[in-house]
Amino acid sequence: MSPSTIAMEPIVIDKVGDLVICIPVAGTENEVQEYLVCRRTVQRLYQDSVKNEMFVNPQQVINVETAHPRDAATLAFLIAHAQFTKLPTQLSESEFYDLLKFTNELGITHILRPFAGKWSEDIDLAKVGEDGSMSKRLFISWELGDRHSFDKLVTHVAFNVKLPSEGDFAEYLSESVWFKDFKDVFGPEGAEIFRSIVGKFIFPPLLLKAVITK
């Protein structure tokens, strides 16, 4: 931790925990949240995660570089420590998105499996509309493997993309606001994810739309 870092009061996940995980708090300049957790639980959680070698044989303190909302990390650690009675019965769209961004980065989204179905039902992932949060629903449905919701949302995007009069569709779409949204929402992999679904999900509806509008 740098000298300018502000360490917040630790959130105790396990009262007899023997490992501290420090995570920068999203939306702040230098706040870092500490979580007291069980070393063995963390080792079991990450033993199959290639992305997080530092968790396999953790030291006394682990510093996570990427900032995340405090509540997202707390929820993930509560689930990992089987403290299910402390979990909320509902999550807002933004809260669920933040949680999935956290578990995705650390490679532990599988721990949400028992709760993901209920939480996603409350959100209505397949809802379409220009409400500024479709990109988040796309990420949630992608991360959960919800093919029905993802297909519906992407098809909606395709039919609301203004077609270029000439030129390459892929190049045109790469300059679209949706491409930028994918990079913002999906992170470093967003650009590649967008390109990979253009041909599979967007080109067919776009071609159909071109025929219909001629």
PyMOL commands that set and color helices and strands:
alter all, ss='L'
color gray80, all
select helices_A, chain A and resi 39-46+53-55+70-80+84-86+93-106+109-123+134-144+147-159+169-174+177-213
alter helices_A, ss='H'
color red, helices_A
select strands_A, chain A and resi 6-7+11-12+19-24+31-37+61-63
alter strands_A, ss='S'
color yellow, strands_A
deselect
rebuild
show_as cartoon
